[in-house]
């Protein structure tokens, strides 16, 4: 059942489950996906004693902006602030995080900002920290959709062919692994949010200088640039066959982590490890969160 928390900007939809007195664990989905991405992990997480909060990001699913005038910012500083506002409303003094794709980047940003005072552990899937400045030619090819969305034709595709575009993305990001229409359609409901396209377009355009940053998050942006090191114990899980973020993008980042850091590469796994190998992801995550 979907619950809601109202922050200063959003009415955030989330699914809460697990043992009532369990350790709080935030689950943050990626793009293009929904909180259903965690469904196969939940039984194992709950059995391990975690009380989970599967959040729906701004622009996705049931989450709504409270004011029509609020910029539909898609930067990770904005998403991280949303999560902080969310946890403050719930009264969570400290919590662990599992994040995939956009959720992983949001988790990194949270950890960089707040450290272990707020985040006890993080498990990040399919994304390295600080990878944007290290693009190989192969990764440049992988990111074609980033720059296509900077064009008028790309915007038209995002707004008018949402289903076809995102389904194609899922297909090419998971070589050798077929995701059924039923599973995709369950996630794609989240993309019918009226703000999904605007948040998506701003997120990808602002990363490469094709859109203006939101000045409301300038302080967070500046703090991350000045001190990108993370002191939260971090487990990175990456699929060896990921054709969205090539595994090379998460290599050699150990110097950005001042606490324990471990990287696991899953053979023959694409961009959605939590969907393709939920048992392996759950086991590795639980071991890390309990360490």
VENUR-V992497 format. One record per residue. N is the residue number from 0. PSI is psi in whole degrees, -180 to 180 (none if undefined). Layout:
n=(N,N)
psi=(PSI,PSI)
This chain:
n=(0,1,2,3,4,5,6,7,8,9,10,11,12,13,14,15,16,17,18,19,20,21,22,23,24,25,26,27,28,29,30,31,32,33,34,35,36,37,38,39,40,41,42,43,44,45,46,47,48,49,50,51,52,53,54,55,56,57,58,59,60,61,62,63,64,65,66,67,68,69,70,71,72,73,74,75,76,77,78,79,80,81,82,83,84,85,86,87,88,89,90,91,92,93,94,95,96,97,98,99,100,101,102,103,104,105,106,107,108,109,110,111,112,113,114,115,116,117,118,119,120,121,122,123,124,125,126,127,128,129,130,131,132,133,134,135,136,137,138,139,140,141,142,143,144,145,146,147,148,149,150,151,152,153,154,155,156,157,158,159,160,161,162,163,164,165,166,167,168,169,170,171,172,173,174,175,176,177,178,179,180,181,182,183,184,185,186,187,188,189,190,191,192,193,194,195,196,197,198,199,200,201,202,203,204,205,206,207,208,209,210,211,212,213,214,215,216,217,218,219,220,221,222,223,224,225,226,227,228,229,230,231,232,233,234,235,236,237,238,239,240,241,242,243,244,245,246,247,248,249,250,251,252,253,254,255,256,257,258,259,260,261,262,263,264,265,266,267,268,269,270,271,272,273,274,275,276,277,278,279,280,281,282,283,284,285,286,287,288,289,290)
psi=(134,133,170,144,132,120,-169,-24,-26,157,101,124,141,160,122,132,170,176,136,-38,20,166,133,131,119,137,117,115,173,-161,138,113,-172,177,-14,-13,-20,-1,-41,-13,-24,-47,-43,-41,-41,-42,-30,-1,19,138,114,147,102,104,145,119,162,136,-2,142,-132,-8,133,144,142,-24,131,-23,-12,127,139,64,137,12,157,-21,-39,-44,-39,-41,-37,-44,-41,-42,-40,-50,-32,-42,-34,-9,29,107,-38,148,165,162,137,126,143,135,-120,-36,-34,-44,-36,-42,-44,-46,-44,-48,-37,-36,-44,-22,-161,-9,-27,-41,118,-43,156,143,121,138,128,6,132,163,131,30,-14,-28,8,59,117,171,-37,-44,-33,-41,-42,-32,21,-38,-28,-52,-28,-34,-11,-12,165,-38,-39,-41,-41,-40,-47,-43,-34,-19,48,-49,-49,-42,-51,-35,-42,-42,-49,-41,-46,-17,-8,64,131,1,119,124,127,157,-36,-46,-44,-45,-34,-42,-38,-17,-34,-23,-3,-3,133,-17,1,-48,-43,-42,-43,-51,-43,-40,-48,-32,-40,-26,-31,15,16,-1,155,138,152,118,-19,-21,17,-38,-44,-45,-44,-38,-40,-43,-38,-33,82,1,147,130,11,133,123,127,125,124,124,135,132,-19,19,116,11,-64,103,142,-26,-23,-17,8,150,29,8,-30,-13,-2,120,-4,-166,138,136,141,128,128,121,117,143,28,138,-144,-12,70,-36,-20,-37,-40,63,-35,-44,-41,-45,-45,-47,-41,-46,-43,-41,-45,-26,-2,none)
